[in-house]
Each structure stands twice: as structure tokens, then as C-alpha cells.
Amino acid sequence: MSRYHNIDRVMRLRKNKEITLALRRLSKNSRNDAMRSKEKFGIKVPNNVREALIFDRENQNTLWAEAIAKEMEALNVAGCFEYFPQHHRFTNDYQYSPLRIIFDVKKEDLRRKARLVAGGHVVDASMYESYPSVVQTRTVRMLQTIAINEGLRIFTSDIGNAFVQAFTKEKIYSRCGKEFGNREGCLVRIRKALYGLSTSARQWSLALGDALKALGFAPTRADPDLWIKTTSNGQSYDYIATHVDDLIVVSKNPEQYLDKLKENFPLRHVHENPDFYLGNNMVTRKDSTVKVSLEKYIREVIRKFESDYGELRKENVPHSPSDHPELDDSPKLDEDGRNKYQSVIGICQWISVAGRMDITFAVSSLSRFASSPRENHLKNAIKILGYLKKYPKKGDVIDPKPCNVNIKYDDMVPDFGNQYDESKEEIDENLPEPKMK
């Protein structure tokens, strides 16, 4: 029976091999015809390397070619590939994955961007862990509160080509395309956690965690993506929170940790007291408190919605007291209307979770009908966008000063103390020692 113990894996590999062979049988022309050409900010975005070079000739420049060369150089410097001749044969435990370039145009400066990705959808990675966690929004808020209260400095940064700084777990090979230059047609073994592979995000998370452990940090019990370290004088803590390739460092001297990380990773966009982080605008006020809002994101949402559907009317409230979506009997929306409704509700859910609690009730009331919305549901959802258009700057203020509550707790006499005379609070021995003011 031992020869059949892994029959499920054998069947998955066989199925993936059939998919791979089918992909190879497709001609490049048929794949290109299936992909729609698109534009971004008035610039044609290519679907493949051949099309990118054609666009460069039409535009009489080399912007797309330079973007491709920059990406490939970065990957080769990171040691992503091991090259083999065309006739090389890999062992049966290796899986084939196609490679392709994804193109984009950056909004900030219309810079052309090229990203080489692997076709992880045809790779069986079911035997590997693939889930990576990210720091929670509330953890970042608490970290900002601690920084203000303790007089610590806040630095943010991100890591370029983060995933390929880690090694991949899957055994994968591919064939070089035009983007590889004079190596076109060669076989290549993928050594690093290339974008598109199922385990890449987790492998990068583990690599970054190892680097933080080497600096003396340890993950906290409450949030494994908040890392903590006792300072050299033992009187306080330093903190680093991670969100995929984004870092926020809170310390009296954050530069010492950023300089160490630069030795292992290509750090970019290092800012002190950033005005934008993880989709949130952050403004440090005169009293040293920090206002957190989603102004930039909201304005972009409104701009895009109005460009597609026309001007929005400003609303004073996100939800009228007279609105009862559960009693609505207006006609149901067609497929286009349902997609529009789900898009609006999805956007509003993110805005609500990210800090705009003033729309939470309106969003939760309408979210129940996302699978089968009616016309008035869509009108009420659009009202929320109208409210956000009128008040895009609303947000939270991070202020660690204690609240003034006029209650003298010393004068309060509990009348149930005899029920808990024998009770004792249990405190986790692994909790960090409190060191805040």
C-alpha cells in the first residue's frame, strides 16, 4: 500500500502537467489576441515584451525597453535564476511555470514599470504553507499613540523587489523569453521567491522576520507583525511593524535599525514623520497630536467614480433616518447595476475599516444586500460617496493625554466583593514588562 500513499499528489502533478502542455500548445499570437489592449493616463500599456518594443518604436523612445532592462538587472543582481542550456532535462520533482512581464504606468511621474512574474496558477504548491500575516491597522494606531506619549521618532520605509530577497520553496523551472536578451530560449531554474508564486509572500515574511530577530527584536503576543526590543538602557522599548514590504520604525534612534536593514535589503523612500502610510494621510499638528484620515484615497475614489458615472451630489449625512433598506421593494438591479453596487459597497467597507467610523452604520446596513441589491439600495450607497465627497478630511486624532473623567473611583464601594474574595488575576508570564510613562 505504501506505493499509493501519495496518489493525490501524483494526480495533481499529472493535471498540472496537462495544463502546462496546453499552455505551450497555445501560440503567442492566440494568447495576445485574447488579451485586451489598455491605456493608463493616456499611455498605451503593452501586454508583452514584443508589444512593448513596438510601442517604443511608435513613440520614438526606449522607455518600455529601459523598464524591462531595469527589472531584469535587479532580478539578476538578486540571484533569482540559475541558467541551463536548452537541451537540459530537470528531474521529475521540478514543475514548469511560464514567465511573463506585467507592465504598468506609475501615477506620480508617468514612469514605465515592468515586473517579471511567474505563472503560479499552474504550480502545485499545496504541500507548502503560503499564508503571510500583516500588521493590523489598530496596532499601527496604538504604535503611533505610544510614539507620541513616549517622545519617540517615527520612520517609514519600503523594500524594493522585496519577494526576491527570499528563496523559494517550490522546485520550478521555466524557459527564457525575449526579456532575457541573449539568453532567450535557455532553461532557467527559479531560485528566489518570484512574484506570482503561491509561497513567495510567506517566504519573504520569514526572511524579513529572520533579519529582525538578528537585530534583537521579537514578535509580540498581540500581533506577530509588531516586533519589540528592549532598549540598551532597559528603560523603554523600540518597535518595528511590518506590512509585507512596508516598515514603520518607532524608536529614539530609528536610523540605527534602518542602517542595519540596508545591509541586507534595498530600502527605499525613508521618511521621518510621514504624511502618508498604508493608504492613510497623517498630519502632525501643533500640539504634537497626529490626525489620521483617508483624504487622498477618498478624493481619488470620488474622482474615478465621477469620471465613470457623472458628478456626485454632496450629502450632509451618510444615512437618512427615514431610510429602511430592509423594507425596500424597488426593482432589483441587473448584472451591471449589481456590479456597480458591490464595487461601491466594497470601497466604503474599506474606508470604514480604515478609520471612517462615521459611515460604519450606513455601510453595514447596505452590505447585507450585496448579493441581490435593489435600485434604492444603490441610490443609498451612492449617498455615502456623496457624504464622503463633502467631508473627505474627517478622521481620527491620536492624542495620548488622559481623558478628564469627573469620577472619584476611590469613593466607590463595590457591593460584590465577597463573591471574589478567593479570586486572583492571572497574568501571562510571557507578557513584556510595562515601561511606558
C-alpha positions as a Markdown table, in Angstrom:
| # | Residue | x | y | z |
|---|---|---|---|---|
| 1 | Met | 0.0 | 0.0 | 0.0 |
| 2 | Ser | 3.0 | 2.3 | 0.5 |
| 3 | Arg | 3.3 | 2.9 | -3.2 |
| 4 | Tyr | -0.2 | 4.6 | -3.2 |
| 5 | His | 0.2 | 6.8 | -0.1 |
| 6 | Asn | 0.7 | 9.9 | -2.2 |
| 7 | Ile | -1.7 | 9.3 | -5.0 |
| 8 | Asp | -3.4 | 12.7 | -4.6 |
| 9 | Arg | -0.1 | 14.5 | -5.2 |
| 10 | Val | 0.6 | 12.3 | -8.3 |
| 11 | Met | -2.8 | 13.2 | -9.7 |
| 12 | Arg | -2.3 | 16.9 | -9.1 |
| 13 | Leu | 1.1 | 16.8 | -10.7 |
| 14 | Arg | -0.4 | 15.0 | -13.7 |
| 15 | Lys | -3.2 | 17.6 | -14.0 |
| 16 | Asn | -0.7 | 20.4 | -13.8 |
| 17 | Lys | 1.5 | 18.8 | -16.5 |
| 18 | Glu | -1.6 | 18.6 | -18.8 |
| 19 | Ile | -2.3 | 22.3 | -18.2 |
| 20 | Thr | 1.4 | 23.2 | -18.8 |
| 21 | Leu | 1.4 | 21.3 | -22.1 |
| 22 | Ala | -1.9 | 23.0 | -23.1 |
| 23 | Leu | -0.3 | 26.4 | -22.4 |
| 24 | Arg | 2.7 | 25.5 | -24.6 |
| 25 | Arg | 0.5 | 24.5 | -27.4 |
| 26 | Leu | -1.1 | 27.9 | -27.5 |
| 27 | Ser | 0.7 | 30.1 | -30.0 |
| 28 | Lys | 1.9 | 33.6 | -28.8 |
| 29 | Asn | -0.4 | 35.2 | -31.3 |
| 30 | Ser | -3.5 | 33.5 | -29.9 |
| 31 | Arg | -2.6 | 34.5 | -26.4 |
| 32 | Asn | -2.0 | 38.1 | -27.4 |
| 33 | Asp | -5.3 | 38.2 | -29.2 |
| 34 | Ala | -7.1 | 37.1 | -26.1 |
| 35 | Met | -5.6 | 39.9 | -24.0 |
| 36 | Arg | -7.2 | 43.3 | -24.4 |
| 37 | Ser | -5.0 | 46.3 | -25.0 |
| 38 | Lys | -5.4 | 49.0 | -22.4 |
| 39 | Glu | -4.4 | 52.6 | -21.7 |
| 40 | Lys | -3.4 | 54.3 | -18.4 |
| 41 | Phe | -3.2 | 58.0 | -18.0 |
| 42 | Gly | -3.4 | 58.3 | -21.8 |
| 43 | Ile | -0.4 | 55.9 | -22.3 |
| 44 | Lys | -0.7 | 52.6 | -24.1 |
| 45 | Val | 0.2 | 49.7 | -21.8 |
| 46 | Pro | 1.7 | 46.7 | -23.6 |
| 47 | Asn | 0.6 | 43.1 | -22.9 |
| 48 | Asn | 4.0 | 41.5 | -23.6 |
| 49 | Val | 7.6 | 42.3 | -24.4 |
| 50 | Arg | 7.1 | 42.2 | -28.2 |
| 51 | Glu | 4.3 | 44.8 | -27.9 |
| 52 | Ala | 6.4 | 47.0 | -25.6 |
| 53 | Leu | 9.2 | 47.2 | -28.1 |
| 54 | Ile | 6.6 | 48.0 | -30.9 |
| 55 | Phe | 5.2 | 50.9 | -28.7 |
| 56 | Asp | 8.8 | 52.2 | -28.2 |
| 57 | Arg | 9.3 | 52.3 | -31.9 |
| 58 | Glu | 6.0 | 54.1 | -32.5 |
| 59 | Asn | 6.8 | 56.6 | -29.7 |
| 60 | Gln | 10.4 | 57.0 | -30.8 |
| 61 | Asn | 11.7 | 56.4 | -27.4 |
| 62 | Thr | 13.0 | 53.5 | -25.3 |
| 63 | Leu | 11.0 | 53.9 | -22.1 |
| 64 | Trp | 9.5 | 50.4 | -22.0 |
| 65 | Ala | 12.8 | 48.8 | -23.0 |
| 66 | Glu | 14.5 | 50.6 | -20.2 |
| 67 | Ala | 11.9 | 49.5 | -17.7 |
| 68 | Ile | 12.4 | 45.8 | -18.8 |
| 69 | Ala | 16.2 | 46.1 | -18.6 |
| 70 | Lys | 15.9 | 47.7 | -15.1 |
| 71 | Glu | 13.7 | 44.8 | -13.9 |
| 72 | Met | 15.9 | 42.1 | -15.3 |
| 73 | Glu | 19.1 | 43.6 | -14.0 |
| 74 | Ala | 17.5 | 43.8 | -10.5 |
| 75 | Leu | 16.5 | 40.2 | -10.6 |
| 76 | Asn | 19.9 | 39.0 | -11.8 |
| 77 | Val | 21.7 | 41.0 | -9.1 |
| 78 | Ala | 19.4 | 39.3 | -6.6 |
| 79 | Gly | 20.4 | 35.9 | -8.0 |
| 80 | Cys | 16.9 | 34.9 | -9.0 |
| 81 | Phe | 17.9 | 32.5 | -11.7 |
| 82 | Glu | 20.3 | 29.6 | -12.5 |
| 83 | Tyr | 20.7 | 29.2 | -16.2 |
| 84 | Phe | 20.9 | 25.9 | -18.2 |
| 85 | Pro | 21.2 | 25.0 | -21.9 |
| 86 | Gln | 18.1 | 24.4 | -24.0 |
| 87 | His | 18.6 | 20.6 | -24.0 |
| 88 | His | 18.9 | 20.3 | -20.2 |
| 89 | Arg | 16.4 | 18.0 | -18.5 |
| 90 | Phe | 15.2 | 18.6 | -15.0 |
| 91 | Thr | 14.3 | 15.8 | -12.6 |
| 92 | Asn | 10.6 | 14.8 | -12.2 |
| 93 | Asp | 10.2 | 16.7 | -8.9 |
| 94 | Tyr | 10.6 | 20.0 | -10.8 |
| 95 | Gln | 7.4 | 21.8 | -12.2 |
| 96 | Tyr | 7.3 | 24.1 | -15.2 |
| 97 | Ser | 6.0 | 27.6 | -14.8 |
| 98 | Pro | 5.6 | 30.2 | -17.6 |
| 99 | Leu | 7.2 | 33.6 | -17.1 |
| 100 | Arg | 5.8 | 36.9 | -18.3 |
| 101 | Ile | 6.3 | 40.6 | -17.9 |
| 102 | Ile | 3.4 | 42.7 | -16.4 |
| 103 | Phe | 3.6 | 46.4 | -17.4 |
| 104 | Asp | 2.2 | 49.5 | -15.6 |
| 105 | Val | 2.5 | 53.3 | -15.6 |
| 106 | Lys | 3.1 | 55.0 | -12.3 |
| 107 | Lys | 0.7 | 57.8 | -11.4 |
| 108 | Glu | 3.3 | 60.0 | -9.7 |
| 109 | Asp | 5.6 | 60.7 | -12.7 |
| 110 | Leu | 4.2 | 58.5 | -15.5 |
| 111 | Arg | 7.2 | 56.3 | -15.2 |
| 112 | Arg | 7.0 | 53.0 | -17.0 |
| 113 | Lys | 7.2 | 49.9 | -14.8 |
| 114 | Ala | 7.9 | 46.3 | -15.7 |
| 115 | Arg | 7.5 | 43.3 | -13.4 |
| 116 | Leu | 8.5 | 39.8 | -14.2 |
| 117 | Val | 6.0 | 37.3 | -12.7 |
| 118 | Ala | 5.8 | 33.5 | -12.7 |
| 119 | Gly | 2.6 | 31.6 | -13.5 |
| 120 | Gly | 2.0 | 30.3 | -10.1 |
| 121 | His | -1.5 | 29.2 | -11.1 |
| 122 | Val | -0.1 | 26.1 | -12.9 |
| 123 | Val | 2.2 | 25.1 | -10.0 |
| 124 | Asp | 1.1 | 22.7 | -7.3 |
| 125 | Ala | 2.1 | 24.2 | -4.0 |
| 126 | Ser | -0.5 | 22.5 | -1.8 |
| 127 | Met | 2.2 | 20.9 | 0.3 |
| 128 | Tyr | 3.7 | 24.2 | 1.4 |
| 129 | Glu | 2.5 | 26.9 | 3.7 |
| 130 | Ser | 1.5 | 30.1 | 1.8 |
| 131 | Tyr | -0.2 | 32.4 | 4.3 |
| 132 | Pro | 1.7 | 35.6 | 5.4 |
| 133 | Ser | 0.2 | 37.9 | 8.0 |
| 134 | Val | 0.4 | 41.7 | 8.0 |
| 135 | Val | 0.3 | 44.2 | 10.9 |
| 136 | Gln | -3.2 | 45.2 | 12.0 |
| 137 | Thr | -4.5 | 48.7 | 11.5 |
| 138 | Arg | -5.3 | 49.1 | 15.2 |
| 139 | Thr | -1.7 | 48.0 | 16.0 |
| 140 | Val | -0.3 | 50.9 | 13.9 |
| 141 | Arg | -2.7 | 53.3 | 15.7 |
| 142 | Met | -1.5 | 52.1 | 19.1 |
| 143 | Leu | 2.1 | 52.3 | 17.9 |
| 144 | Gln | 1.6 | 56.0 | 16.9 |
| 145 | Thr | 0.0 | 56.7 | 20.3 |
| 146 | Ile | 3.0 | 55.1 | 22.1 |
| 147 | Ala | 5.4 | 57.2 | 20.0 |
| 148 | Ile | 3.6 | 60.5 | 20.8 |
| 149 | Asn | 3.3 | 59.6 | 24.5 |
| 150 | Glu | 6.9 | 58.4 | 24.9 |
| 151 | Gly | 8.5 | 61.1 | 22.6 |
| 152 | Leu | 9.8 | 58.5 | 20.1 |
| 153 | Arg | 10.5 | 59.2 | 16.5 |
| 154 | Ile | 8.6 | 57.6 | 13.6 |
| 155 | Phe | 10.3 | 56.5 | 10.4 |
| 156 | Thr | 8.7 | 54.6 | 7.5 |
| 157 | Ser | 10.3 | 52.8 | 4.6 |
| 158 | Asp | 9.6 | 50.2 | 2.0 |
| 159 | Ile | 11.8 | 47.5 | 0.5 |
| 160 | Gly | 12.4 | 47.3 | -3.3 |
| 161 | Asn | 11.8 | 43.9 | -5.0 |
| 162 | Ala | 11.0 | 42.5 | -1.6 |
| 163 | Phe | 9.9 | 39.0 | -2.5 |
| 164 | Val | 13.0 | 38.1 | -4.5 |
| 165 | Gln | 15.2 | 38.8 | -1.4 |
| 166 | Ala | 14.0 | 35.4 | -0.2 |
| 167 | Phe | 14.5 | 31.9 | -1.6 |
| 168 | Thr | 11.5 | 30.0 | -3.0 |
| 169 | Lys | 10.4 | 26.6 | -1.6 |
| 170 | Glu | 8.9 | 25.2 | -4.8 |
| 171 | Lys | 11.1 | 23.4 | -7.4 |
| 172 | Ile | 10.4 | 25.3 | -10.6 |
| 173 | Tyr | 11.9 | 25.8 | -13.9 |
| 174 | Ser | 11.0 | 27.9 | -17.0 |
| 175 | Arg | 12.2 | 28.9 | -20.4 |
| 176 | Cys | 13.7 | 32.4 | -21.0 |
| 177 | Gly | 11.8 | 34.8 | -23.2 |
| 178 | Lys | 12.8 | 38.0 | -25.1 |
| 179 | Glu | 13.2 | 39.9 | -21.8 |
| 180 | Phe | 16.3 | 37.7 | -21.1 |
| 181 | Gly | 18.2 | 39.1 | -24.1 |
| 182 | Asn | 20.9 | 36.8 | -25.5 |
| 183 | Arg | 19.8 | 34.1 | -23.1 |
| 184 | Glu | 16.4 | 33.7 | -24.9 |
| 185 | Gly | 15.5 | 30.1 | -25.3 |
| 186 | Cys | 17.6 | 28.8 | -22.4 |
| 187 | Leu | 16.1 | 27.0 | -19.5 |
| 188 | Val | 16.2 | 28.6 | -16.1 |
| 189 | Arg | 15.8 | 27.4 | -12.5 |
| 190 | Ile | 13.9 | 29.8 | -10.3 |
| 191 | Arg | 15.9 | 30.2 | -7.1 |
| 192 | Lys | 14.1 | 33.2 | -5.4 |
| 193 | Ala | 10.5 | 33.9 | -4.4 |
| 194 | Leu | 9.4 | 35.4 | -7.7 |
| 195 | Tyr | 6.2 | 37.3 | -7.8 |
| 196 | Gly | 3.2 | 35.1 | -8.8 |
| 197 | Leu | 4.3 | 32.0 | -6.9 |
| 198 | Ser | 2.0 | 30.9 | -4.1 |
| 199 | Thr | 4.6 | 30.8 | -1.3 |
| 200 | Ser | 6.5 | 33.9 | -2.2 |
| 201 | Ala | 4.8 | 36.2 | 0.2 |
| 202 | Arg | 5.3 | 33.8 | 3.1 |
| 203 | Gln | 8.9 | 33.2 | 2.2 |
| 204 | Trp | 9.6 | 36.9 | 2.2 |
| 205 | Ser | 7.8 | 37.3 | 5.5 |
| 206 | Leu | 10.0 | 34.6 | 7.1 |
| 207 | Ala | 13.2 | 36.2 | 5.6 |
| 208 | Leu | 12.3 | 39.6 | 7.0 |
| 209 | Gly | 11.5 | 38.0 | 10.4 |
| 210 | Asp | 14.9 | 36.4 | 10.5 |
| 211 | Ala | 16.6 | 39.8 | 9.8 |
| 212 | Leu | 14.6 | 41.4 | 12.6 |
| 213 | Lys | 15.5 | 38.6 | 15.0 |
| 214 | Ala | 19.1 | 39.1 | 14.2 |
| 215 | Leu | 18.7 | 42.8 | 15.3 |
| 216 | Gly | 17.4 | 41.6 | 18.7 |
| 217 | Phe | 13.6 | 42.0 | 18.0 |
| 218 | Ala | 10.9 | 39.5 | 18.9 |
| 219 | Pro | 7.3 | 39.4 | 17.7 |
| 220 | Thr | 4.7 | 40.5 | 20.2 |
| 221 | Arg | 2.0 | 38.2 | 21.6 |
| 222 | Ala | -0.9 | 40.5 | 20.5 |
| 223 | Asp | 0.3 | 41.0 | 16.9 |
| 224 | Pro | 3.1 | 38.8 | 15.3 |
| 225 | Asp | 3.9 | 41.6 | 12.8 |
| 226 | Leu | 4.7 | 44.1 | 15.6 |
| 227 | Trp | 8.3 | 43.5 | 16.7 |
| 228 | Ile | 9.6 | 44.7 | 20.0 |
| 229 | Lys | 13.1 | 45.1 | 21.6 |
| 230 | Thr | 14.2 | 46.4 | 24.9 |
| 231 | Thr | 16.5 | 49.5 | 24.6 |
| 232 | Ser | 20.1 | 49.4 | 25.6 |
| 233 | Asn | 19.4 | 51.3 | 28.9 |
| 234 | Gly | 16.5 | 48.9 | 29.7 |
| 235 | Gln | 14.1 | 51.8 | 30.3 |
| 236 | Ser | 11.8 | 51.5 | 27.3 |
| 237 | Tyr | 11.2 | 49.6 | 24.0 |
| 238 | Asp | 11.9 | 50.1 | 20.3 |
| 239 | Tyr | 9.3 | 48.9 | 17.8 |
| 240 | Ile | 9.2 | 47.8 | 14.2 |
| 241 | Ala | 5.9 | 46.9 | 12.4 |
| 242 | Thr | 5.8 | 45.1 | 9.1 |
| 243 | His | 3.2 | 45.2 | 6.3 |
| 244 | Val | 4.6 | 43.0 | 3.5 |
| 245 | Asp | 7.4 | 45.3 | 2.3 |
| 246 | Asp | 6.4 | 48.4 | 4.2 |
| 247 | Leu | 8.1 | 49.1 | 7.5 |
| 248 | Ile | 7.3 | 51.6 | 10.3 |
| 249 | Val | 10.1 | 52.0 | 12.9 |
| 250 | Val | 9.4 | 53.7 | 16.3 |
| 251 | Ser | 12.5 | 54.5 | 18.4 |
| 252 | Lys | 14.6 | 57.2 | 19.9 |
| 253 | Asn | 17.1 | 56.3 | 17.2 |
| 254 | Pro | 15.4 | 54.6 | 14.2 |
| 255 | Glu | 18.3 | 55.1 | 11.9 |
| 256 | Gln | 20.4 | 52.5 | 13.7 |
| 257 | Tyr | 18.0 | 49.8 | 12.7 |
| 258 | Leu | 17.4 | 51.1 | 9.1 |
| 259 | Asp | 21.1 | 51.2 | 8.5 |
| 260 | Lys | 21.4 | 47.6 | 9.6 |
| 261 | Leu | 18.5 | 46.5 | 7.4 |
| 262 | Lys | 20.1 | 48.3 | 4.4 |
| 263 | Glu | 23.0 | 45.9 | 4.6 |
| 264 | Asn | 20.5 | 43.1 | 3.7 |
| 265 | Phe | 17.7 | 44.7 | 1.7 |
| 266 | Pro | 17.3 | 47.6 | -0.7 |
| 267 | Leu | 15.4 | 50.1 | 1.4 |
| 268 | Arg | 13.6 | 53.0 | -0.4 |
| 269 | His | 11.5 | 56.0 | 0.5 |
| 270 | Val | 12.8 | 56.5 | 4.0 |
| 271 | His | 10.8 | 59.3 | 5.7 |
| 272 | Glu | 10.5 | 60.7 | 9.2 |
| 273 | Asn | 7.0 | 61.6 | 10.4 |
| 274 | Pro | 5.5 | 60.6 | 7.0 |
| 275 | Asp | 2.4 | 62.3 | 5.8 |
| 276 | Phe | 1.1 | 59.1 | 4.1 |
| 277 | Tyr | 1.3 | 55.5 | 5.2 |
| 278 | Leu | -0.7 | 52.4 | 4.2 |
| 279 | Gly | -3.4 | 54.4 | 2.5 |
| 280 | Asn | -3.7 | 56.9 | 5.3 |
| 281 | Asn | -2.9 | 60.6 | 5.4 |
| 282 | Met | -1.1 | 61.6 | 8.6 |
| 283 | Val | -0.7 | 65.2 | 9.7 |
| 284 | Thr | 1.3 | 66.2 | 12.8 |
| 285 | Arg | -0.4 | 69.1 | 14.5 |
| 286 | Lys | 1.0 | 71.9 | 16.6 |
| 287 | Asp | 0.1 | 70.2 | 19.9 |
| 288 | Ser | 2.1 | 67.1 | 18.7 |
| 289 | Thr | -1.0 | 65.1 | 18.2 |
| 290 | Val | -1.5 | 63.3 | 14.8 |
| 291 | Lys | -4.6 | 63.4 | 12.7 |
| 292 | Val | -5.2 | 60.3 | 10.6 |
| 293 | Ser | -7.5 | 60.4 | 7.6 |
| 294 | Leu | -8.2 | 58.8 | 4.2 |
| 295 | Glu | -8.4 | 62.1 | 2.3 |
| 296 | Lys | -6.1 | 61.2 | -0.6 |
| 297 | Tyr | -7.8 | 57.8 | -1.1 |
| 298 | Ile | -11.3 | 59.3 | -0.8 |
| 299 | Arg | -10.6 | 62.1 | -3.3 |
| 300 | Glu | -9.2 | 59.5 | -5.8 |
| 301 | Val | -12.3 | 57.3 | -5.3 |
| 302 | Ile | -14.6 | 60.3 | -5.9 |
| 303 | Arg | -12.7 | 61.4 | -9.0 |
| 304 | Lys | -12.8 | 57.9 | -10.6 |
| 305 | Phe | -16.5 | 57.4 | -9.8 |
| 306 | Glu | -17.4 | 60.8 | -11.3 |
| 307 | Ser | -15.3 | 60.1 | -14.4 |
| 308 | Asp | -17.3 | 56.9 | -14.9 |
| 309 | Tyr | -20.8 | 57.9 | -13.8 |
| 310 | Gly | -21.0 | 61.7 | -13.7 |
| 311 | Glu | -20.9 | 64.3 | -10.9 |
| 312 | Leu | -21.9 | 63.3 | -7.4 |
| 313 | Arg | -24.2 | 65.4 | -5.3 |
| 314 | Lys | -22.8 | 66.3 | -1.8 |
| 315 | Glu | -24.8 | 64.8 | 1.1 |
| 316 | Asn | -25.0 | 66.1 | 4.7 |
| 317 | Val | -25.3 | 62.6 | 6.3 |
| 318 | Pro | -24.3 | 59.1 | 5.1 |
| 319 | His | -27.7 | 57.6 | 6.0 |
| 320 | Ser | -31.0 | 59.2 | 6.5 |
| 321 | Pro | -33.1 | 58.2 | 9.5 |
| 322 | Ser | -36.0 | 57.6 | 7.1 |
| 323 | Asp | -34.1 | 55.0 | 5.0 |
| 324 | His | -35.0 | 51.4 | 5.8 |
| 325 | Pro | -33.2 | 49.2 | 3.2 |
| 326 | Glu | -34.7 | 46.1 | 4.7 |
| 327 | Leu | -38.2 | 47.2 | 3.8 |
| 328 | Asp | -37.3 | 48.4 | 0.3 |
| 329 | Asp | -39.3 | 46.8 | -2.6 |
| 330 | Ser | -37.9 | 48.8 | -5.5 |
| 331 | Pro | -37.0 | 46.7 | -8.7 |
| 332 | Lys | -33.9 | 44.5 | -8.4 |
| 333 | Leu | -30.8 | 45.6 | -10.3 |
| 334 | Asp | -29.5 | 43.9 | -13.4 |
| 335 | Glu | -26.0 | 42.5 | -13.6 |
| 336 | Asp | -24.3 | 45.8 | -14.4 |
| 337 | Gly | -26.1 | 47.5 | -11.6 |
| 338 | Arg | -25.3 | 44.8 | -9.1 |
| 339 | Asn | -21.6 | 45.0 | -10.0 |
| 340 | Lys | -21.7 | 48.8 | -9.6 |
| 341 | Tyr | -23.4 | 48.3 | -6.2 |
| 342 | Gln | -20.9 | 45.8 | -5.0 |
| 343 | Ser | -18.0 | 48.0 | -6.1 |
| 344 | Val | -19.3 | 51.0 | -4.1 |
| 345 | Ile | -20.0 | 48.9 | -1.0 |
| 346 | Gly | -16.6 | 47.3 | -1.2 |
| 347 | Ile | -14.9 | 50.7 | -1.4 |
| 348 | Cys | -17.0 | 52.0 | 1.5 |
| 349 | Gln | -16.3 | 49.0 | 3.6 |
| 350 | Trp | -12.5 | 49.5 | 3.3 |
| 351 | Ile | -12.9 | 53.3 | 4.1 |
| 352 | Ser | -15.0 | 52.3 | 7.2 |
| 353 | Val | -12.5 | 49.7 | 8.4 |
| 354 | Ala | -9.5 | 52.1 | 7.8 |
| 355 | Gly | -10.9 | 54.7 | 10.2 |
| 356 | Arg | -14.1 | 56.5 | 9.0 |
| 357 | Met | -16.4 | 55.2 | 11.7 |
| 358 | Asp | -19.0 | 57.8 | 10.8 |
| 359 | Ile | -20.1 | 55.7 | 7.8 |
| 360 | Thr | -20.0 | 52.3 | 9.6 |
| 361 | Phe | -23.7 | 52.1 | 10.3 |
| 362 | Ala | -24.7 | 53.1 | 6.7 |
| 363 | Val | -22.2 | 50.6 | 5.2 |
| 364 | Ser | -23.2 | 47.7 | 7.4 |
| 365 | Ser | -26.9 | 48.4 | 6.7 |
| 366 | Leu | -26.4 | 48.2 | 3.0 |
| 367 | Ser | -23.8 | 45.4 | 2.9 |
| 368 | Arg | -26.5 | 42.8 | 3.7 |
| 369 | Phe | -28.0 | 43.2 | 0.2 |
| 370 | Ala | -24.8 | 42.9 | -1.9 |
| 371 | Ser | -25.9 | 39.6 | -3.5 |
| 372 | Ser | -29.3 | 40.9 | -4.6 |
| 373 | Pro | -29.5 | 44.7 | -4.4 |
| 374 | Arg | -32.4 | 46.9 | -5.4 |
| 375 | Glu | -32.4 | 50.3 | -7.1 |
| 376 | Asn | -32.9 | 52.3 | -3.9 |
| 377 | His | -30.1 | 50.3 | -2.3 |
| 378 | Leu | -27.8 | 51.6 | -5.0 |
| 379 | Lys | -29.1 | 55.2 | -4.5 |
| 380 | Asn | -28.4 | 55.0 | -0.8 |
| 381 | Ala | -24.9 | 53.6 | -1.4 |
| 382 | Ile | -24.1 | 56.5 | -3.7 |
| 383 | Lys | -25.3 | 58.8 | -1.0 |
| 384 | Ile | -22.4 | 57.6 | 1.2 |
| 385 | Leu | -20.0 | 58.6 | -1.6 |
| 386 | Gly | -21.7 | 62.0 | -1.7 |
| 387 | Tyr | -21.2 | 62.4 | 2.1 |
| 388 | Leu | -17.5 | 61.4 | 1.7 |
| 389 | Lys | -17.2 | 64.0 | -1.1 |
| 390 | Lys | -18.4 | 66.7 | 1.2 |
| 391 | Tyr | -16.3 | 65.6 | 4.2 |
| 392 | Pro | -13.1 | 64.0 | 2.8 |
| 393 | Lys | -10.9 | 65.3 | 5.6 |
| 394 | Lys | -12.7 | 63.7 | 8.6 |
| 395 | Gly | -10.5 | 61.3 | 10.5 |
| 396 | Asp | -9.2 | 60.3 | 13.9 |
| 397 | Val | -6.9 | 62.3 | 16.2 |
| 398 | Ile | -4.2 | 60.3 | 18.0 |
| 399 | Asp | -3.9 | 62.0 | 21.4 |
| 400 | Pro | -2.3 | 60.1 | 24.3 |
| 401 | Lys | -3.3 | 62.6 | 27.0 |
| 402 | Pro | -5.5 | 61.0 | 29.7 |
| 403 | Cys | -9.2 | 61.7 | 29.5 |
| 404 | Asn | -10.7 | 64.1 | 32.1 |
| 405 | Val | -13.4 | 62.0 | 33.8 |
| 406 | Asn | -15.1 | 63.5 | 36.8 |
| 407 | Ile | -15.5 | 60.3 | 38.7 |
| 408 | Lys | -13.8 | 59.6 | 42.0 |
| 409 | Tyr | -13.2 | 55.9 | 41.9 |
| 410 | Asp | -11.8 | 55.9 | 45.4 |
| 411 | Asp | -15.2 | 56.8 | 46.8 |
| 412 | Met | -16.8 | 53.8 | 45.0 |
| 413 | Val | -17.5 | 50.8 | 47.3 |
| 414 | Pro | -18.1 | 47.5 | 45.4 |
| 415 | Asp | -21.1 | 45.5 | 46.7 |
| 416 | Phe | -20.0 | 42.2 | 45.2 |
| 417 | Gly | -16.5 | 41.8 | 46.7 |
| 418 | Asn | -17.4 | 38.9 | 48.8 |
| 419 | Gln | -18.1 | 36.8 | 45.7 |
| 420 | Tyr | -14.5 | 37.1 | 44.6 |
| 421 | Asp | -12.5 | 37.0 | 47.9 |
| 422 | Glu | -10.6 | 33.9 | 46.8 |
| 423 | Ser | -10.0 | 35.1 | 43.2 |
| 424 | Lys | -6.6 | 36.2 | 41.9 |
| 425 | Glu | -5.9 | 37.8 | 38.5 |
| 426 | Glu | -3.8 | 35.6 | 36.3 |
| 427 | Ile | -1.1 | 37.4 | 34.3 |
| 428 | Asp | 0.7 | 35.8 | 31.4 |
| 429 | Glu | 4.4 | 35.3 | 32.3 |
| 430 | Asn | 5.4 | 36.0 | 28.8 |
| 431 | Leu | 4.0 | 39.5 | 28.6 |
| 432 | Pro | 6.6 | 42.2 | 28.2 |
| 433 | Glu | 7.4 | 44.3 | 31.3 |
| 434 | Pro | 5.5 | 47.6 | 31.3 |
| 435 | Lys | 7.9 | 50.5 | 30.7 |
| 436 | Met | 5.7 | 53.4 | 29.5 |
| 437 | Lys | 5.2 | 56.6 | 31.4 |
